Amino acid sequence: MADKLDTGKIASFDKAKLKKMERQENTLPTKETTEQEKQSEISQEPRGFPTPVIFETPQS
């Protein structure tokens, strides 16, 4: 059957061929950090409505 694993390849795998990598940990931001980011985003939003731009077509 095709469902059986070929353990021969796993047993003969050479770990020496693997590349060494540095471990990098990504930490989640704290609750305080996310609150500060939210506040800075809110303070950067423009107030009110933008000034409308009126395009005039040239008169021929």
Secondary structure, DSSP 8 states (H G I E B T S, - for coil): -TTS--HHHHHT--GGGS------------HHHHHHHHHHHHHHS--S------------
